[in-house]
């Protein structure tokens, strides 16, 4: 089950999604419905407190029969977290998060932690924010790259152990990476793919940072 979760707050163009498989389900987090419209995506579920979606976007959702899950503004989770929870409830195995990187710094930092949360470990999570992509890695993931592209590996939620990096200028074999260090920043891709493995812990792999 491939689920697209569309958030607001990023200048994402349709070309950024060209090599992703089509979604089985598309969930918009509030104003993510407006971004979905611009990208030509049909929203199946609109979720959130609906305080930032445009009036036209809200009307469009009603007209198209989109399932709308409205929440009060005073709640314990962001719209993006509600959308991610809905994706897992739908038994997603692949989640592509689109947008969600612009605006407030606190929201951006919280989103990094959110997408790396263990409660979404049942799915491979990829984050597309314009030309930059991020991949949550547990176990092994093969990440598409372009030769010379910047690839940064960042441990999240604690120390990552048994880190293997292949297809990069500076490989690692069985390394330990502690959260809060910069050891994994600004590596470089050697070819069309990098293989990233972690035996214990979680990595955020950012490809195409500018």
Secondary structure per residue as TSV (DSSP state, phi and psi in degrees):
chain	resnum	aa	ss	phi	psi
A	1	X	-	360.0	115.4
A	2	X	E	-99.3	122.5
A	3	X	E	-121.0	129.0
A	4	X	E	-94.0	130.1
A	5	X	E	-113.5	113.8
A	6	X	E	-105.3	121.0
A	7	X	-	-111.1	170.5
A	8	X	S	-89.2	-172.8
A	9	X	S	82.7	25.9
A	10	X	S	-154.9	149.6
A	11	X	-	-92.0	79.4
A	12	X	-	-99.6	131.2
A	13	X	-	-103.6	157.8
A	14	X	G	-60.5	-28.2
A	15	X	G	-61.1	-27.7
A	16	X	G	-67.4	-16.3
A	17	X	G	-107.2	4.8
A	18	X	T	-59.6	-34.1
A	19	X	T	-99.3	13.0
A	20	X	S	-94.0	145.3
A	21	X	-	-65.9	148.4
A	22	X	-	-59.3	151.5
A	23	X	-	-80.5	144.0
A	24	X	S	-82.5	-24.5
A	25	X	E	-151.3	135.3
A	26	X	E	-119.9	125.3
A	27	X	E	-117.0	127.8
A	28	X	E	-105.2	131.5
A	29	X	E	-93.9	100.6
A	30	X	T	52.1	-115.2
A	31	X	T	-67.0	-5.5
A	32	X	H	-59.0	-22.5
A	33	X	H	-63.5	-34.6
A	34	X	H	-69.4	-40.2
A	35	X	H	-65.9	-40.5
A	36	X	H	-59.4	-40.9
A	37	X	H	-61.5	-43.3
A	38	X	H	-66.1	-30.4
A	39	X	T	-87.5	-1.8
A	40	X	T	77.5	24.2
A	41	X	-	-98.1	138.4
A	42	X	-	-90.9	122.7
A	43	X	-	-85.4	125.9
A	44	X	S	-88.5	-38.3
A	45	X	E	-132.5	129.1
A	46	X	E	-109.1	125.8
A	47	X	E	-135.7	145.0
A	48	X	E	136.0	-170.5
A	49	X	-	-86.4	-5.5
A	50	X	-	59.2	37.2
A	51	X	S	-96.9	-7.9
A	52	X	S	-123.7	-10.4
A	53	X	S	-66.0	145.3
A	54	X	-	-69.3	158.9
A	55	X	H	-61.4	-39.2
A	56	X	H	-65.3	-38.2
A	57	X	H	-65.8	-40.5
A	58	X	H	-65.6	-43.8
A	59	X	H	-63.8	-39.1
A	60	X	H	-62.5	-41.9
A	61	X	H	-61.9	-42.3
A	62	X	H	-65.0	-42.1
A	63	X	H	-65.9	-37.9
A	64	X	T	-86.1	-0.8
A	65	X	T	74.8	23.7
A	66	X	-	-62.2	139.3
A	67	X	E	-69.9	122.9
A	68	X	E	-111.6	121.6
A	69	X	E	-112.4	96.3
A	70	X	E	-92.2	137.9
A	71	X	-	-124.0	155.6
A	72	X	-	-70.1	156.8
A	73	X	S	-64.9	-34.4
A	74	X	S	-83.3	94.3
A	75	X	-	-144.8	169.5
A	76	X	S	-98.3	7.7
A	77	X	S	-143.0	147.9
A	78	X	-	-73.3	166.4
A	79	X	H	-60.1	-37.6
A	80	X	H	-65.3	-40.4
A	81	X	H	-63.5	-41.5
A	82	X	H	-60.4	-40.2
A	83	X	H	-68.1	-40.9
A	84	X	H	-63.9	-41.6
A	85	X	H	-60.0	-41.0
A	86	X	H	-64.6	-36.0
A	87	X	H	-64.3	-42.4
A	88	X	H	-67.9	-38.9
A	89	X	H	-61.5	-29.0
A	90	X	T	-83.5	5.4
A	91	X	T	66.3	42.8
A	92	X	-	-64.5	138.6
A	93	X	S	-106.1	-23.5
A	94	X	E	-132.1	128.2
A	95	X	E	-122.5	121.7
A	96	X	E	-105.6	114.5
A	97	X	E	-93.3	125.3
A	98	X	E	-113.9	123.9
A	99	X	-	83.5	-162.5
A	100	X	-	85.1	16.5
A	101	X	-	-115.6	-4.9
A	102	X	S	-95.5	180.0
A	103	X	S	80.3	-134.5
A	104	X	-	-71.0	139.3
A	105	X	H	-63.3	-39.2
A	106	X	H	-64.1	-38.2
A	107	X	H	-65.1	-42.0
A	108	X	H	-62.2	-47.2
A	109	X	H	-64.6	-40.8
A	110	X	H	-63.6	-37.0
A	111	X	H	-65.6	-35.7
A	112	X	H	-60.3	-49.0
A	113	X	H	-64.0	-38.1
A	114	X	H	-62.2	-50.2
A	115	X	H	-67.4	-22.9
A	116	X	T	-90.8	3.3
A	117	X	-	-62.5	143.9
A	118	X	G	-65.2	-21.0
A	119	X	G	-70.2	-9.6
A	120	X	G	-108.4	16.0
A	121	X	T	-67.2	-15.7
A	122	X	T	-71.1	-13.2
A	123	X	S	-124.7	150.7
A	124	X	E	-77.2	121.4
A	125	X	E	-105.5	126.8
A	126	X	E	-124.2	142.7
A	127	X	E	-123.4	117.1
A	128	X	E	-107.1	116.5
A	129	X	E	-126.6	77.6
A	130	X	T	73.5	-135.9
A	131	X	T	-75.2	-11.4
A	132	X	E	-96.0	137.6
A	133	X	E	-125.4	147.3
A	134	X	E	-128.3	144.1
A	135	X	E	-126.5	130.6
A	136	X	E	-86.9	124.1
A	137	X	E	-117.0	122.4
A	138	X	E	-129.3	131.2
A	139	X	E	76.4	-124.3
A	140	X	E	-127.0	135.3
A	141	X	E	-133.4	142.2
A	142	X	E	-101.2	117.1
A	143	X	E	-107.9	125.5
A	144	X	E	-68.1	138.4
A	145	X	-	-141.6	171.1
A	146	X	-	-121.3	135.7
A	147	X	T	-50.4	131.7
A	148	X	T	88.0	-8.6
A	149	X	-	-68.8	143.0
A	150	X	E	-73.5	132.2
A	151	X	E	-131.2	118.6
A	152	X	E	-112.6	137.1
A	153	X	E	-116.2	118.9
A	154	X	E	-125.6	118.5
A	155	X	E	-71.2	139.6
A	156	X	E	-126.8	145.3
A	157	X	E	74.0	14.8
A	158	X	E	131.5	-173.4
A	159	X	E	-71.1	135.6
A	160	X	E	-102.6	131.0
A	161	X	E	-119.2	154.5
A	162	X	E	64.9	45.2
A	163	X	E	-86.8	124.0
A	164	X	E	-119.9	130.2
A	165	X	E	-122.4	123.9
A	166	X	E	-129.6	148.1
A	167	X	S	84.1	12.5
A	168	X	B	-120.2	159.0
A	169	X	S	-59.6	-39.1
A	170	X	S	-116.1	95.2
A	171	X	-	-77.0	163.9
A	172	X	E	-133.8	153.5
A	173	X	E	-139.6	107.1
A	174	X	E	68.8	28.4
A	175	X	E	-79.7	159.1
A	176	X	E	-108.7	127.9
A	177	X	E	-121.2	120.6
A	178	X	-	-88.5	139.8
A	179	X	T	-61.7	141.2
A	180	X	T	93.5	3.6
A	181	X	-	-108.0	167.1
A	182	X	-	-112.6	18.1
A	183	X	T	-57.5	-36.1
A	184	X	T	-89.6	3.1
A	185	X	T	-75.0	145.8
A	186	X	T	59.4	43.0
A	187	X	E	-75.7	176.5
A	188	X	E	-135.1	139.0
A	189	X	B	-74.3	141.4
A	190	X	-	-99.2	-24.2
A	191	X	S	-149.1	-148.0
A	192	X	S	-88.9	-0.7
A	193	X	E	-159.0	144.3
A	194	X	E	-121.0	137.5
A	195	X	E	-103.4	121.4
A	196	X	E	-117.5	126.6
A	197	X	E	-129.1	138.9
A	198	X	E	-137.6	128.4
A	199	X	E	-86.3	-24.8
A	200	X	E	-149.0	115.5
A	201	X	E	119.0	-170.0
A	202	X	E	-134.4	137.6
A	203	X	E	-119.0	143.0
A	204	X	E	-104.6	117.1
A	205	X	E	-108.0	116.9
A	206	X	E	-106.6	122.6
A	207	X	E	-116.1	129.2
A	208	X	S	88.7	20.6
A	209	X	-	-60.8	141.1
A	210	X	-	-113.7	360.0
